[in-house]
Amino acid sequence: MTVATESIGVGEIEDMPTGLKSGSALLKPIEMIASGILVVIIVLLLMGVTSRYVLSLPIVWIDEAAAFCFLWLAMLGAVIAIDRNEHLRLTLFLHMLPERLRGFFGALGPLLVAVFLVGMLSPAIEYVIEESYITSAALNIPMSWRVAALPVGIGLMALLALRETVRAARASEISMAAAVILAVGGLLWLASPSLPSLGNINILIFLVGFVAFFLVIGVPIAFCFGLGAFTFLTFTSSVPTMVMIGRIDEGMSSLILLSVPIFVFLGCILDATGMGRAIVEFLASLLGHVKAGMSYVLLGSLFLVSGISGSKVSDMATVAPALFPEMKRRGHKPKEMIALLATGAAMADTVPPSIVLIVLGSVAGVSIAGLFTSGFVIAMVLLLVLAILARWKARGEVMDGIRRAPLRTVGKALAVAGPALVLPFLIRSAVGGGVATATEVSTIAVLYALIIGMVLYGGIRPGKIYDMLVETAALSGAILIILGTASAMAWALTQTGFAFKMAAIVTDLPGGWVTYMLVTIAVFMVLGCVLEGLPAIVLMAPIMFPIAKNLGINDIHYSMVVVTAMNVGLMAPPIGIGFYIACKIGNVSPDEAMGAIWPYIGALFVGLLVIAMIPGLSTAFL
């Protein structure tokens, strides 16, 4: 199981493969280019780290060259993700529809994506022309070389979306979908002169109503945001669409986000080398003999493994196969195991190097070092409440024949797991201590994992490395295109003045910061359930964080509340995507596990309230 699973929608979980995906033969050249670009980025960043910290001779052009490559990686990765159907989308509601309607919406969804991408192609080309007049500071080459990735990626994605439309539906369904799009577009064009007078009602129509409809019919979340912002700007304002391209570029291109594909690749290495399994086996030898010991091992493994992989899915896929057989033997019910797995993964999402924390730091302008430092403490709070519940649940656990592992066995397991155990603490201490940035640490961690993996854990065959590079490009592209389109939609929302009005309303609520914290918890639990983590953060952080700052809430404290609330929603059925992924990994029916997860969700919620009401938990070690 690879980290790519995280980009699969609810309705597709049943057909999810257990290995690395392969795309169509036509995309092989794109996959080769994207994997090559990823290698170039890693090499460039390693050169930068070596020159800065070893030779004390920083190379000024490296960051700029990496930024050029990064946008190309993001766009080509998004193309590969479309080919592999790895863009995050919600298909729960689509699969509830009658077969006839499902066929129609199956044609309408990809056709809408194609219409959006075709509509953005000309502004993207204009954007390239505009950027050609700007020269980069260090490399002294036109910026058009960098942003040319946008029209290339958009054009290729448009072709693939049209191909998907033809593949997914019959000609009659495609004709009907095209007729509906033309009819609605014509009506909006006729009504466009009067739409600006509706004011904030346009927000409800385009940025809420349209986006919700697109989400329900299974359009990938990135393109839901893009379609919402595109229609809003086109029919209710005179803002050139090229501005939207600029916001997409800005949302995808922050240098902080360079660490995202590197940590995704690190998660792949963790899977391939078995480093995570070594940590699990060490904890099992240490705690397996006590009551609820295997539950503690599961939670502790998720905590430690998350510090290496940065991915909830990689964490669950590493831990579950190693522990579930023994937990079943001890009398644990499969549904209880899934509940603990899902909520444990939610708990671990604040453990560095969480990709969610990196994105939040980039979008909200919060210190990554501060987030990494605070994240460990917050995860410990959630770990404690889940461990207490697990101990109570395990009161009937069968312990017959269970013996404490000999000290020699524990020592041997520690010797094997030791090099892997170093990684999470290396990452946290280096970033939290200000020694290196998250991007620099990610490249060091990849090099360390590759060397340790080859020397101590059996290595990785070259073909598998190539597959991992392609998979990393696809998942990174799927993540980054969400950040780009969500940034464009968030910008469109702020331009309406909605953020200022919302700030005025919230500021006047009784209860001050406490009330605002409760509102935040409600908002991000709902958004985490429906949108998954990253889009919810990119969409709402520019609105919510300034209000929190005006109310005197520490930005690190607020970040911990946001991320935790979002993860509670992510694992909450019947919509939470993370819950279904956990069920698939554990091979348990969602219907069976749904009833068992609520006490664990309740425990997380109690921990969330404690975190929200006691700021010192988030800020004590900053």
Disulfide bonds with the S-S distance in Angstrom:
none
